[in-house]
Amino acid sequence: DIVSYNTFLRICAMNKPHNDNFRQKAMRTSLITFDKLCSNNTTAIQLQPNTFSMMLFCINKLSTPHEKRQRKYYELCRLVFQQCRDRGLVNKYVLNALKVALRDTGNGATNGIGFSSLSQEQQHQQQQLDMDNYRE
């Protein structure tokens, strides 16, 4: 079930890489798993917003600071977000995961990912999340 897959993605991200090969293997495994979940072959599994926030978490945790400054990093984040948006699963947790992933790049720029493609309700959720984070 989807909970098992989400847990697996979290385990990939939470393991402390012993070396670069281990980190790369964890990234590759999480990407393959996510790709299989999103493919048409697994329509029996109902994706959840948590699936997308976990994948963004994996991308963030398994990327080096140098990789986070590369276009490929932004592209990966954008693709995960678009998959989520296209399925109508964007919620405040997905937006927060995206925000954290982009904030951790060190430059705060979204390189065109942005939130302009969100519906008005989703933009309102993002604004509310921003306000909640400001209050903390």
C-alpha positions in Angstrom: 0.0 0.0 0.0 1.0 3.7 -0.3 1.9 4.0 3.3 4.6 1.4 2.9 6.0 3.2 -0.2 5.9 6.6 1.7 7.7 5.0 4.6 10.3 3.5 2.3 10.9 7.0 0.7 11.4 8.4 4.2 13.9 5.7 5.1 15.9 6.5 2.0 16.1 10.2 3.1 16.7 9.6 6.8 19.7 7.2 6.5 22.9 9.0 7.1 25.0 8.3 4.1 28.3 6.5 5.0 29.8 7.6 1.7 28.9 9.2 -1.6 28.1 5.9 -3.2 25.6 5.1 -0.5 24.0 8.5 -0.9 23.8 8.2 -4.7 22.3 4.7 -4.4 19.7 6.0 -1.9 18.8 8.8 -4.3 18.6 6.5 -7.3 16.4 4.0 -5.3 14.0 6.7 -4.2 13.7 8.2 -7.7 13.0 4.7 -9.2 10.4 4.0 -6.5 8.8 7.4 -7.1 8.8 6.9 -10.9 7.1 3.5 -10.5 4.5 5.0 -8.2 3.7 7.7 -10.7 3.6 5.5 -13.8 0.4 4.1 -15.2 1.5 0.6 -14.2 0.6 1.3 -10.5 -2.8 2.7 -10.9 -4.0 0.4 -8.1 -2.0 2.5 -5.6 -3.7 5.7 -4.6 -1.0 8.4 -4.3 -1.3 10.9 -1.5 0.1 14.4 -0.9 2.6 12.8 1.5 4.1 10.8 -1.3 5.2 14.0 -3.0 6.3 15.8 0.1 8.4 12.7 1.0 10.0 12.7 -2.5 10.9 16.4 -2.1 12.3 15.5 1.3 14.4 12.8 -0.3 15.7 15.1 -3.0 16.6 17.7 -0.4 18.3 15.4 2.1 20.2 13.3 -0.4 21.6 16.2 -2.4 24.9 17.8 -1.6 25.2 21.6 -1.2 26.9 21.6 -4.6 24.1 19.6 -6.3 21.5 22.0 -4.7 23.0 24.8 -6.8 22.6 22.9 -10.0 19.8 23.3 -12.5 19.1 19.5 -12.2 18.1 20.0 -8.6 15.5 22.7 -9.4 14.3 20.6 -12.3 13.8 17.5 -10.1 11.9 19.6 -7.5 9.8 21.2 -10.3 8.9 17.8 -11.8 7.8 16.3 -8.5 5.7 19.4 -7.8 4.1 19.3 -11.3 3.2 15.7 -10.8 1.5 16.5 -7.5 -0.2 19.6 -9.0 -1.5 17.7 -12.0 -3.1 15.1 -9.7 -4.7 17.8 -7.6 -2.8 16.7 -4.5 -1.0 20.0 -3.5 -1.5 20.8 0.1 0.3 22.8 2.8 2.7 19.9 3.5 3.8 19.6 -0.1 4.2 23.4 -0.4 6.2 23.4 2.8 8.4 20.6 1.5 9.0 22.5 -1.7 9.7 25.7 0.2 12.3 23.9 2.5 13.9 22.2 -0.5 14.4 25.5 -2.3 15.4 27.4 0.8 18.2 24.9 1.5 19.8 25.8 -1.8 21.4 28.8 -0.1 20.2 31.4 -2.6 16.4 31.3 -1.9 15.7 31.5 -5.6 13.1 29.3 -7.3 14.6 29.5 -10.7 11.2 29.6 -12.4 9.6 26.9 -10.2 7.5 29.4 -8.3 4.0 29.1 -7.1 2.3 30.9 -10.0 0.8 27.7 -11.4 -1.2 27.2 -8.2 -5.0 27.6 -8.1 -6.3 30.5 -6.0 -7.1 28.1 -3.1 -3.6 26.7 -3.2 -2.1 30.2 -3.3 -4.3 31.1 -0.3 -2.9 27.9 1.5 0.6 29.0 0.7 -0.1 32.5 2.0 -1.5 31.0 5.2 1.5 28.8 5.6 3.8 31.8 5.2 1.8 33.6 7.9 1.9 30.6 10.2 5.7 30.3 9.7 6.1 34.0 10.4 4.2 33.8 13.7 6.5 31.0 14.9 
